[in-house]
Amino acid sequence: MVDGKFGPATTRALQAWVGVSQDGSLSTSDIKALQTKVGAVPDGKIGAETTRKLRAAMGHGNNGVWDFRTSYSTVKALQQFLNG
């Protein structure tokens, strides 16, 4: 589904993409796995670098968002990417 909301289904799809257990709840270790996958420093905290590198991995430019989970357009792009 592409609704721009970062909920359990999007979390499970993201967890599958980064290769961790798909429980629908984003943990620090899940975030570190995401950061490693996109080439960000794996500190377990979502910030500007993680968001920028995730957007780059999806083929999108930096939009100045600090936390990709709070950005409708970034979540929507992520959902489309994960569905593809």
N, C-alpha and C positions, 0 to 999 in steps of 0.2 A: 504494500500500500504506500502511496505517496501522498501524505497529508501534512508534511512539514512539522510534525510533532515527534519529539524524541521519546518514544515510549518503549515498553518491553519488546515489541516485535522488531523495532529498529535496533534495539540493543542486542537481541539475539542474532540478527543478521550481521551486525558489526562484529559480534563475538565469533561467529562462524568465519568471517572474512579474515580475522586476525589469528584464528586457530586455537581458541580457548573454549572452555565449557560454556554452553549456551543456556544460561539460566535466566536471562532477561534482566539481570541486575548488574550494572557496570561497577566493577570493583577496581581497586588500585592496581591489582595485577593485570586486569583486562586493559586498563589505560596504558600500563607499561608495555604490554604486548602491542597495542595500537601504535604507541610511540616508536617502538622498535621497527615495526612494519613500515612506517612512513618516514623514518629517518630523523625523528625528533629525539631529544635527550629523554631517556626513560626515567622520569622522576615521579611518575604516577599522578601528576597534576595536570589537568587540562588548562592550557593557557594559549596565548597568542601563537607560540611556536608550533604547538601540536595542531591547532586549528589551521594555521597557514600551510603546514606540511600535509595535513589531511586533504585540504582543498587542492593542493598541487598534485597529490596522488590521484585525485579524481579528475584532474585536467582543468581546474578552476584557479583563478588568480586570488590573491589576498584581498579580502574585503574589510579588513580591520576588526573582525570579530575576535573576541578573546576566548569565548567558550562556544564551540560549534554546536553544542546541545541547545543553546538559547537563540540561535539564529534560524528563523523560518526558512530562509533561502538556502542556507547551508545544509540544514537537515533535509530539506526537499531534494537537494542535489545528492546528498548522501544516500537517501532512499532510492533515488533513480539509479545511482551507481551500483548499489548493492543488489537491486532487482535485475540489473543488466547482466 
